[in-house]
């Protein structure tokens, strides 16, 4: 909710505008909290935050109704200027600065050009809720009054204001030939006169008062009239050049990357018709951070796939066995993306992170089938790969289904968490659930089919490097077995160590700082001086 009380200080705005509106809006359905800002330029802005899942359109209607109830308590100047109620994301999506590199265009011209030619086009863009010019400098006729001359002539500011209101109006003149008309005139004429003043000379000719001798006191006698800007409370610069910034806010439910791409395309198209000496630069862009984060997560996903394939090849020892889980990974990922799209989700850092964690689960199910199938082929050289696959599925099919159900029992409740926590982790949990289900389907269908097609019967030839690896791994296994046996012999000592470890863990948890989400470094430095 935004409005303006011309000429009022921040304290007056807070008391005369903020208090009635906030009293009326407070308690609106699904509201969590609200915050307001009153400034010395007379501006007022109220931000109302609603619960997660609240219908933004209904919330807008409810706030508008509450603001209407407060309007009778507001100053007439505020209602005359109008109150704006709109829904939008509280965070800025982009900040585009328009400037004149050769300083041939002044601040007023740039501001008005952006307002007329750029702001409206940006507001109509899909995914943009609002486009606000920071520090508008609308053209305005400025009257610089001379208090000494006014005192000498016995004039006050009220006299000047009344003269402006009386002589700078568009008054209806009337019509000629309008009924009832007694003559034979067949045409009706609408009379028009030039009412509102247009330039400096016309304003200077405003009559303030008539003297006793019949002469008149004009506005030029007590004021300097010039075409300037409506306010001088804000001034912008970009790299030392005068600039006007256009703040773009994302609409509720819009995709930030898609909206940012549309904004970039539109401003580039509009730049072809810019007047000479006008250029633009994107000063603030949150989509850059999002794009970088997505690229990093995609890179991590590819690295995870490569590492999983490499580790699988090392432990299985031949390319035929490693190929089966390697095929299961892209099949599960492509199917997961398809299901996520059907569910209305997007590829973002949360879903990609979920897929990274799910890759190990996807491969695990396939390896379980492959390893068991190879074991049967080694133990019975006469067994065909197809028969080995059938026996394997009878042995491990139930285990695959059971592990899938266990994982679903863990992550499905996460997808149902309420509030902002549920919104943040829902896509993460759903992604893992989808990947787990698809991996089990692959393990029950695709993996045994590939085993029957790719694996060879009988004893397989093992490469020299693989035999050496197995020898080293066997040594590690023997040491591990020895450690387990020692633990079993020292159960009391191990139990005491375990309790001490739990105590240390609890102490560390109590002394570790807590927070909602970790802080992120976006590589930006914003300074606000008031």
C-alpha positions in Angstrom: 0.0 0.0 0.0 1.6 3.3 -1.0 0.5 6.9 -1.0 1.8 10.5 -0.7 1.0 13.4 1.7 2.5 16.4 -0.1 4.6 18.7 2.1 4.3 16.5 5.3 7.2 15.3 7.4 7.8 11.7 8.3 6.2 12.1 11.7 3.1 13.7 10.2 2.8 11.0 7.6 3.1 8.3 10.2 0.4 9.8 12.4 -2.0 11.1 9.7 -1.6 8.4 7.1 0.1 5.4 8.6 -1.9 5.0 11.8 -5.4 4.9 10.2 -4.3 2.6 7.4 -2.4 0.2 9.7 -5.2 0.1 12.2 -7.7 -0.9 9.4 -5.4 -3.4 7.7 -4.2 -5.0 11.0 -5.8 -8.5 11.4 -6.7 -9.1 7.8 -7.1 -12.8 7.1 -3.9 -14.9 6.7 -1.7 -11.9 7.6 1.6 -12.7 9.4 3.0 -9.3 9.9 3.3 -5.8 8.3 5.9 -3.1 8.1 5.7 0.5 7.0 8.0 3.3 6.0 7.2 7.0 6.2 9.6 9.5 4.6 10.2 13.2 4.8 9.2 13.7 1.2 5.6 12.8 2.3 5.7 9.2 0.9 4.2 6.3 2.7 4.6 2.6 2.0 3.0 -0.4 3.9 4.1 -3.9 3.2 1.8 -6.7 4.4 3.2 -10.3 4.5 0.8 -13.2 4.4 1.0 -16.9 5.3 2.6 -19.3 2.9 -0.1 -20.7 0.6 -2.4 -17.8 0.9 -4.2 -16.8 -2.3 -2.4 -13.6 -3.4 -5.4 -12.3 -5.3 -7.8 -12.7 -2.4 -5.2 -11.1 -0.1 -5.1 -8.1 -2.4 -8.8 -7.8 -2.4 -9.0 -8.0 1.4 -6.3 -5.3 1.8 -8.0 -3.0 -0.7 -11.3 -3.3 1.3 -9.5 -2.5 4.5 -7.8 0.5 3.0 -11.2 1.8 1.7 -12.4 1.7 5.2 -9.5 3.9 6.3 -9.9 6.5 3.6 -12.5 8.7 5.4 -9.9 9.1 8.2 -7.1 10.2 5.8 -6.3 13.8 4.8 -8.0 15.0 1.7 -4.6 15.7 0.1 -3.7 12.0 0.4 -7.0 10.7 -1.1 -6.7 13.2 -3.9 -3.3 11.9 -4.8 -4.6 8.3 -4.6 -3.7 5.2 -2.7 -2.1 2.3 -4.6 -2.6 -1.2 -3.5 -0.7 -3.9 -5.4 0.8 -7.4 -4.9 4.4 -8.1 -5.7 7.5 -9.8 -4.5 9.2 -7.9 -1.7 12.6 -8.4 -3.3 13.8 -6.5 -6.4 14.5 -8.7 -9.4 16.6 -6.2 -11.5 17.7 -2.6 -11.4 18.4 -1.0 -14.7 20.1 2.3 -14.8 19.7 4.7 -17.8 22.4 7.3 -18.2 24.0 9.7 -20.6 27.7 8.8 -21.2 28.4 12.1 -23.0 26.3 14.1 -20.5 24.3 15.5 -23.3 21.0 14.6 -21.6 20.1 15.9 -18.1 18.4 14.0 -15.3 14.9 15.4 -16.1 15.0 14.3 -19.7 16.2 10.8 -18.9 13.6 10.4 -16.1 10.7 11.5 -18.4 11.9 9.5 -21.3 12.1 6.3 -19.2 8.7 7.0 -17.8 7.1 7.5 -21.2 8.9 4.9 -23.3 10.3 2.2 -21.0 8.3 2.0 -17.7 5.0 1.1 -19.3 6.5 -1.5 -21.6 8.2 -3.2 -18.6 5.0 -3.2 -16.5 3.2 -5.0 -19.3 5.8 -7.7 -19.5 4.8 -11.2 -18.4 6.2 -12.0 -14.9 6.8 -8.3 -13.9 4.5 -7.1 -11.1 5.7 -3.5 -11.1 8.4 -1.2 -12.6 9.2 1.7 -10.3 11.4 4.7 -11.2 13.6 5.5 -8.3 13.5 9.2 -7.9 11.1 10.3 -10.6 11.8 13.8 -12.0 8.6 14.6 -13.8 8.6 17.9 -15.7 7.0 20.6 -13.5 6.6 24.3 -13.7 8.6 25.7 -10.7 7.7 29.0 -9.1 10.5 30.5 -7.0 8.8 33.1 -4.9 10.6 36.3 -3.7 9.5 36.8 -0.1 10.7 40.4 0.0 8.7 41.4 -3.1 5.7 39.6 -1.8 5.8 41.4 1.6 6.3 44.8 -0.2 3.2 44.1 -2.3 1.1 42.6 0.5 0.8 39.2 -1.1 0.9 35.8 0.5 1.5 32.2 -0.7 -2.2 31.6 -0.4 -2.9 34.5 -2.9 -0.5 32.9 -5.4 -2.0 29.4 -4.9 -5.6 30.8 -5.4 -4.6 32.7 -8.6 -3.0 29.5 -10.0 -6.2 27.5 -9.3 -8.4 30.1 -10.8 -6.5 30.9 -14.0 -4.9 27.5 -14.8 -8.1 25.5 -15.4 -9.8 23.8 -18.3 -13.3 25.2 -18.2 -16.2 24.0 -20.4 -17.3 26.7 -22.8 -20.4 25.2 -24.3 -21.9 24.4 -27.7 -23.5 26.2 -30.6 -26.6 24.7 -32.1 -27.3 22.4 -29.3 -31.0 21.6 -28.7 -33.3 23.3 -27.9 -32.6 25.6 -30.9 -35.2 27.6 -32.7 -33.2 28.4 -35.9 -32.5 26.2 -38.9 -28.9 25.5 -38.1 -28.3 21.8 -38.8 -24.8 21.5 -37.3 -23.8 21.4 -33.6 -20.5 22.9 -32.7 -18.5 22.2 -29.5 -16.5 25.3 -28.4 -13.0 24.7 -27.1 -10.7 27.2 -25.5 -7.1 26.8 -24.4 -7.5 26.7 -20.6 -4.5 25.1 -19.0 -1.2 27.0 -19.3 1.6 25.4 -21.2 4.8 27.4 -21.0 6.8 29.7 -18.8 5.6 33.0 -20.5 1.9 32.0 -19.9 2.6 31.3 -16.2 4.4 34.6 -15.8 1.3 36.4 -17.1 -0.9 35.1 -14.3 -2.6 38.1 -12.6 -2.3 38.1 -8.8 -4.0 41.4 -8.0 -5.2 44.6 -9.5 -3.8 47.9 -8.2 -5.9 51.0 -7.4 -4.6 52.7 -10.6 -5.9 49.9 -12.8 -2.5 48.2 -13.3 -2.0 44.6 -12.4 0.5 42.6 -10.4 1.7 39.6 -12.4 3.4 36.4 -11.2 6.6 37.5 -12.8 6.7 40.5 -10.5 7.2 38.3 -7.4 8.6 35.0 -8.7 11.0 33.4 -11.0 9.2 30.9 -13.3 11.1 28.0 -14.9 10.4 24.5 -16.3 12.1 22.1 -13.8 11.3 18.9 -12.1 8.6 18.1 -9.5 11.1 17.2 -6.7 14.8 17.4 -6.0 15.0 14.9 -3.2 16.6 12.2 -5.3 19.5 12.1 -7.7 21.2 9.1 -9.3 24.5 8.5 -10.9 26.1 5.6 -12.8 29.8 5.6 -13.1 29.8 9.4 -12.5 27.1 10.2 -15.0 23.5 11.3 -14.2 21.2 8.3 -14.4 17.7 7.2 -13.6 17.2 3.7 -12.2 14.2 1.5 -13.0 13.5 -1.1 -10.3 11.7 -4.2 -11.6 9.8 -6.6 -9.2 8.8 -10.1 -9.9 5.2 -11.1 -10.0 4.0 -13.8 -7.6 4.5 -17.3 -9.0 6.7 -16.1 -11.9 10.0 -17.7 -12.8 12.9 -15.4 -12.1 15.2 -16.6 -14.8 12.5 -16.5 -17.5 11.3 -13.1 -16.4 14.8 -11.8 -16.3 15.5 -13.0 -19.8 12.3 -11.3 -21.1 13.4 -8.1 -19.4 16.8 -8.2 -21.0 15.4 -8.9 -24.4 12.9 -6.0 -24.1 15.3 -3.4 -22.9 17.7 -4.4 -25.7 14.9 -4.0 -28.2 14.0 -0.6 -26.8 17.6 0.6 -26.8 17.6 0.6 -30.6 15.2 3.6 -30.5 17.0 5.5 -27.7 17.9 9.1 -28.4 21.5 9.8 -29.1 23.5 10.1 -25.9 21.3 7.6 -23.9 22.6 4.2 -22.7 21.7 1.7 -20.1 23.4 -0.8 -17.7 22.0 -3.4 -15.4 23.2 -2.3 -12.0 21.6 -5.0 -9.9 20.5 -8.5 -11.2 19.5 -11.3 -8.9 19.1 -13.7 -11.8 22.9 -13.7 -12.3 23.3 -15.3 -8.9 20.5 -17.8 -9.6 22.0 -18.7 -13.0 25.5 -19.1 -11.4 24.1 -21.3 -8.6 22.2 -23.5 -11.1 25.3 -23.8 -13.3 27.3 -24.9 -10.3 24.7 -27.4 -9.2 24.5 -28.8 -12.8 28.3 -29.1 -12.7 28.1 -30.9 -9.4 25.5 -33.2 -10.9 27.7 -34.1 -13.8 30.7 -34.6 -11.5 28.6 -36.9 -9.3 27.5 -38.9 -12.4 31.1 -39.3 -13.5 32.4 -40.3 -10.1 29.6 -42.8 -9.6 30.4 -44.4 -13.0 34.1 -44.4 -12.3 33.7 -46.0 -8.8 31.2 -48.5 -10.2 33.7 -49.6 -12.9 36.5 -49.9 -10.4 34.6 -52.2 -8.1 32.8 -54.3 -10.7 36.0 -54.7 -12.8 34.6 -54.8 -16.4 32.9 -52.3 -18.7 29.9 -54.6 -19.3 28.9 -54.5 -15.7 29.7 -50.8 -15.3 27.6 -50.0 -18.3 24.3 -51.2 -16.8 24.2 -48.8 -13.8 25.6 -46.1 -16.1 22.6 -46.5 -18.3 20.3 -46.5 -15.3 21.5 -43.0 -14.3 20.4 -41.0 -17.3 17.2 -43.0 -17.7 16.2 -42.2 -14.1 17.2 -38.6 -14.4 15.3 -38.0 -17.7 12.2 -39.7 -16.2 12.6 -37.6 -13.0 12.6 -34.4 -15.0 9.5 -35.5 -16.9 7.6 -36.3 -13.7 8.7 -33.0 -12.1 7.5 -31.1 -15.2 4.1 -32.8 -15.0 3.9 -31.8 -11.3 4.5 -28.2 -12.2 8.0 -28.0 -10.8 11.1 -26.4 -12.4 14.7 -27.2 -12.6 16.2 -25.2 -9.8 19.0 -25.5 -7.2 16.7 -27.4 -4.8 15.5 -30.1 -7.3 19.0 -30.5 -8.7 20.5 -30.9 -5.3 17.9 -33.6 -4.6 18.9 -35.4 -7.8 22.6 -35.2 -6.8 21.7 -37.0 -3.6 19.5 -39.5 -5.4 22.2 -40.6 -7.9 23.8 -42.9 -5.3 20.4 -44.5 -4.6 19.7 -44.9 -8.3 23.0 -46.7 -8.8 22.7 -48.7 -5.6 19.6 -50.5 -6.8 21.2 -51.3 -10.2 24.4 -52.6 -8.6 22.5 -54.8 -6.3 21.0 -56.6 -9.3 24.3 -56.7 -11.3 26.4 -58.0 -8.5 24.0 -60.8 -7.6 23.6 -61.8 -11.3 27.4 -61.9 -11.7 27.7 -64.1 -8.6 25.3 -66.7 -10.1 27.3 -66.7 -13.4 30.6 -67.2 -11.5 29.1 -70.0 -9.4 27.4 -71.8 -12.3 29.4 -71.3 -15.5 26.7 -73.2 -17.4 23.9 -70.8 -16.4 22.7 -68.5 -19.1 22.6 -64.7 -18.3 18.8 -64.7 -18.8 18.4 -67.4 -16.2 20.8 -65.7 -13.8 18.7 -62.5 -14.1 15.5 -64.4 -13.3 17.0 -66.0 -10.3 18.4 -62.7 -9.2 15.1 -60.9 -9.3 13.5 -63.7 -7.3 16.2 -63.2 -4.6 16.6 -59.4 -4.5 13.3 -58.1 -5.9 11.7 -57.9 -2.4 14.7 -56.2 -0.9 14.6 -53.5 -3.6 11.0 -52.8 -3.0 11.6 -52.8 0.8 14.4 -50.3 0.6 12.3 -48.1 -1.7 9.5 -48.1 0.8 11.8 -47.2 3.7 13.2 -44.2 1.8 9.7 -43.1 0.9 8.7 -43.3 4.5 11.6 -40.9 5.3 11.1 -38.3 2.6 7.3 -38.3 2.0 6.6 -36.7 5.4 9.2 -34.0 4.6 7.2 -33.1 1.5 4.1 -32.6 3.7 5.8 -30.2 6.2 3.6 -27.0 6.7 4.7 -23.4 6.5 7.7 -21.9 4.9 9.8 -24.9 5.8 7.5 -27.1 3.8 7.7 -24.8 0.8 11.5 -24.8 0.9 12.0 -28.6 1.3 8.9 -29.9 -0.6 10.5 -29.9 -4.0 13.7 -31.4 -2.5 11.7 -34.3 -0.9 9.5 -34.8 -4.0 12.5 -35.0 -6.2 14.2 -37.7 -4.1 10.9 -39.6 -3.9 10.4 -39.5 -7.6 14.1 -40.6 -8.3 13.9 -43.4 -5.7 10.7 -44.8 -7.2 12.0 -44.6 -10.8 15.3 -46.2 -9.7 13.4 -49.2 -8.2 11.4 -49.5 -11.4 14.6 -49.5 -13.4 16.2 -52.1 -11.0 13.1 -54.3 -11.4 12.8 -54.0 -15.2 15.7 -52.4 -17.1 18.7 -53.7 -15.1 17.8 -57.4 -15.3 17.0 -57.0 -19.0 20.4 -55.4 -19.5 22.1 -58.1 -17.5 20.5 -60.8 -19.7 21.8 -58.9 -22.8 25.2 -57.7 -21.8 26.7 -60.1 -19.3 28.6 -63.2 -20.4 28.2 -66.7 -18.9 31.1 -68.5 -17.2 34.2 -67.2 -15.4 35.1 -63.7 -16.5 38.7 -62.7 -17.3 39.9 -60.2 -14.7 42.4 -57.5 -15.7 45.7 -57.3 -13.8 44.9 -53.9 -12.3 41.5 -55.3 -11.0 43.2 -58.3 -9.3 45.7 -55.9 -7.6 42.8 -53.7 -6.5 40.9 -56.8 -5.1 44.0 -57.8 -3.2 44.3 -54.3 -1.6 40.6 -54.2 -0.8 40.8 -57.7 0.7 43.5 -56.4 3.0 41.4 -53.5 4.1 38.5 -55.9 4.6 40.6 -58.1 6.9 41.7 -55.1 9.0 38.0 -54.1 9.2 37.1 -57.6 10.4 39.8 -57.5 13.0 38.5 -54.1 14.3 34.9 -55.5 14.5 36.1 -58.5 16.5 38.0 -56.2 18.9 34.8 -54.1 19.4 32.8 -57.2 20.1 35.4 -58.3 22.8 35.3 -54.8 24.4 31.6 -54.1 24.4 31.6 -52.3 27.8 34.4 -50.0 26.8 32.8 -49.3 23.5 29.5 -48.6 25.2 31.2 -46.0 27.5 32.9 -44.4 24.6 29.6 -44.3 22.8 27.9 -42.5 25.7 30.7 -40.0 25.9 30.4 -39.4 22.2 26.7 -38.8 22.6 27.4 -36.3 25.4 30.0 -34.5 23.3 27.5 -34.4 20.4 24.8 -32.9 22.5 27.2 -30.3 24.0 28.3 -29.3 20.5 24.7 -29.1 19.3 23.8 -26.7 22.2 26.8 -24.5 21.5 26.4 -24.4 17.7 24.6 -21.2 16.4 21.2 -21.8 14.9 19.5 -20.1 12.0 16.7 -20.4 9.5 18.9 -20.7 6.4 22.6 -20.2 5.9 23.8 -16.8 4.8 24.7 -16.6 1.1 27.4 -14.3 -0.5 25.9 -13.0 -3.7 28.9 -10.8 -4.5 27.0 -7.6 -4.0 27.5 -4.6 -1.7 24.5 -2.4 -1.0 24.8 0.7 1.2 21.8 2.7 2.4 22.5 6.1 4.0 19.5 8.0 5.5 
